[in-house]
Amino acid sequence: MLSVSTDGPSLNTWVLQTYLKLCGIEFCTVPSNNHSSPTGSLPFLLPPAPQTSPSTEVPLPITPNRLERWARDHGSRPHTEDQTDKRCDAYLSLVENQIRNAWLYALYLEPYNFVCVARRLYVESSSSNILVLALLSHQLHTAAKSELMKHPSGVDADSLYTEAERALEALSTVLASNEWFFGRAAPGLFDASVFAYTHLLLDSNMGWKEDRLVKAVQKWNNLVQHRERVLDRYSLPQ
């Protein structure tokens, strides 16, 4: 069976797992670290060895940049190919910039969220040593702040949240009353990318304390329904 090597419930992992489910590809997740990845980052896929090959032959990992093509070639369910649709580029930039920036702030720089969500998921699971925990916490906080400093407004919470709210409004508008984005008959990688954010923001198990970004998603009923649709139809864990 296909293995997905991950380091926990991250956004990239959810995008990957969701898209595999959309394509009808069965997989299992296994804990890993960046040193085992061919690109130095997680997640990545390790396909099963072909039955005709020697048992000692190790299949080459599938990196994220090859995911869509590999899944399209090996999936059993109909799905759409985002790379052929120019509309995806414009709207994907909203997801990968405005929404991602607000996500980084909400997760790593909001003090209560960091303690109750980020620290629990990404720090405390790594070690029980107080010094190690403090170092990991500092590294996560610094990395998020450094990334957000590239933003024109810097680390300004109100600007980041406002831009994310506008981006979510745009996503709601383009989804409209359709089941899937851009009025397609089947979901694609773009649907999986949006779902990764909406699902983790709406998941009560995450334990969000500062919830402005959560409420920004809840404002748009069609985005909430899109998330529920993916969960219900593709047997994703809730």
N, C-alpha and C positions, 0 to 999 in steps of 0.2 A: 504494500500500500504506500501511496505517496506520503512523505513525511514533511511537515512544516516546522522548521527550526525557529523558535522564538525565544524572547527573553521576558515574556509577560504580556498582559493585555494592553498593548500599545495600539496607536492608531494604524500604523502600517500593518500590524498583524491582523487587525479587524478588516482592513481593506482586502488583504490577501485572502483570508479565510472566507469572507463574504463572496468574493468573486469566484473562488473555487466552487462554492456551493451553488452559485448562480449557473455555473457551467455544468453542474452535475458530477463533479469530481470528488471522490471520497478521499479523505486524508486523515492523518492523526498528527497531533502536535507534540513536539518533543522539546524539552528545555535545552538551550544552547547558549553560546556566547559569541561575541564579535570575532574572536580569534579563529573560530571554525568556519566563518563565512568567507566565500571567495572574494567578496567585495569589502570585507571588513565591517559589515553592518548586517543587522537582522531586520526582518525575517528573510529566509530563502527556502526553496523547495528542494527536496531530494527525492527524485522519482525512483520507483522500484526498478531493480535490475531486470532486463528482459529475460524471459524464460529460456531463450535460446543461447544466452551468454553464460560463460563460466561463472560459478558461484563466487569466485574471488574478484570478479570485475565490478568495480564501484561506479555507479552512474554519475554523470556530471551534474552538479547542482544547477537549479534553475534560478537565476537571479531576477529581482523585480522588474528590470527593464525587458526581460523576455517573457514575463508572466502572461500578458494578454495573448500573444501569439501561441504560446505553448498550451494555454487553457483552451483556446479556440480549436486547436488541432486535436486535443484529447478529450474534450468535454462531450457529454451525452445529451445536454439540454440546449435548446436554441437560446442564443444570446446575441447581443449586438456588438459591433466592432467600433469602438469610439474613435480610433485613429483616423477613420475615413470621414468624420464629421467635424467640420471646422468650428461649429458652434461650441463643441466641447472645450476647445482651447480657451475661449473667452470666459466661459463659466467655471472651468477648472481653475483658472487663475484666481477667481473669487474664493474658491475652496482652499487653495494652497497658499494664499496670501492673507486676505482679510480675516477669514474664519480661523485659519491656523494661528495667526498672530494673537487673536483674542483667546484662543484655546491655550496657547503657551502661557499667556499672562494669567488666565484663570486657574490653570493647573499648578504652575510653578511659582508665581509671584504673589498670588492672593494668599496671605498667611494662613488663614483657616483651611483653605482648600489644600495647600501644600501639606499641612500636618495630617489632615483627615483623608486625603486621596493620594497625592503623589508620594508622600513619605511611606504610607502603608503599602502601596503597590510596588514601588521601585527602589525603596531604600531598606525598609525593615526586612524584606524578604531576602536580602543579600548577605546580611551579617547581623550578629548580636553584639558586636564590639562597639562600644560607645564612640570611640574615636573614628572608626570606619564609618559609622552612621553619620557622624557630623561631617566627615569629608565628602561622602557621597551627596549629602544634602546640599552642601556648599557648591559642589560641582554642577548639580542639576540647576540650582538657582542661578549660578553664574552663566551657564550655557544658555539658559532661556533669556536672561537679560542681555547677553551679548548678541543673540539673534535678533531680539526686538530693537536693539539700538540701530539696526539697519533701517528701521521704519522711519519715514520722514518726521513723524511726531515724537520719535523716541519712545520711551517707556511711559506712555500716557494712557492710563486705564480708560478714561472716558472716550478718547479718540479711537482706541483699539476696539472697544465694545460697540461704539457707534458705527464704525465701518463694518464690523461683523453683522450687526443688525441689518444694515442696508444690503449686505451680500445675501443674507438669508431671505430678505424680501425679494431680491432678484431671483433666487432659486425657487421660491414659492411661485413667483409669476411664471417662470418658464415651465415649471411642472404643471401648473394650472390644475385642471380636473383629470389629467391623465394618470394612468397607473405608474408609468415609468417616464423618465425624463426624455424630453424632445418628442413625446408622443409615440415612442417606439412600442412595438408589440412585445418585446422582451427586454429585460434589464441588461445593462452593460457595466463596464468598469466605472463609468461616471456615477451610476446609481450606487455602486459599492463604496465609492469614495465619499459621497454625501452621507450614506448610511453610517459609515464609521464614526463620523462626528455626531450625528443626531442620535444614534443608538447610545453611545457612551455618555452623552449629555443627559439623555432622558432615562438612563438606567438608574433606578433608585439605589441599587447596590453600590454605586460608585461613592455615594456619601457626600455630594457637593454641599458646601456650606454657604459660599458666596455664589448665588445662582442667577446672576444677570444674564449670562449666556444661555443657561437652561431655559429661562423665561423667554428669551429671544427666539428659541426654537419652538416652544410651546405656543407662541403667538400664531404660528402658521399651521393650521389644521392639516393641510395637505402634506406638509413635511412630516408631521407626526404620523399620519396614515401611511405614508410611504415607508417609514421605518417599521410600522406594524406589519405591513404587507410583506416586506422582506423577511421579517422574523417568522411569520406564520407560514409562508409558502415554501421557504427553503430550509426549515428545521434548524435554524441557528440557535445556539444557546442563549437564554435570556438571563 
